[in-house]
Amino acid sequence: MAVRSSLTKNQSWVLEKLEAAGAPLSAYTLLDQLREKGFRAPLQVYRALDALVKEGLVHRLESLNAFVACAEPHDHSHSMTTFAICDTCGQVAELCDHDVSHRLEDWVRSTGFAPKHAVIEFRGICESCRNKAV
């Protein structure tokens, strides 16, 4: 992937931590985990995260104020990504469906609304946690 080869050292380290995490991480958690790499200030983490989000390698979860690595390669410019977040284990499932995105874009366009940003997040309990509770 050409984008990965152009990442800075800080961006690569932040992305590695997010890819290895089993759940979303906040910028401050990332800062704590990257201190041994020389990270000293939140701004270092936020700059790396901003660049990674712009490249489509990382997503910000609005409801958690946290970040996850993109689960699969897809074109973020033409589709809306939806997340299912488990309140029990913190696992995040990512869905990127062009048909759903187009229907939502058509609906928004028909209302005359001019969106700047859209995030859809479902919060609840994943199948694995539901099965454990039974």
Buried (B, 14 or more C-beta within 10 A) or exposed (E): EEEEEEBEEBBBBBBBBBEEBEBBBBBEBBBEBBEEBEBEEEEBBBBBBEBBBEBBBBBBBEEBEBBBBBBEEBEBEEBBBBBBBBEEBBBBEBBBBEEBBEEBBEEEEEEEEEEEEEEBBEEEBBEEBEEEEE
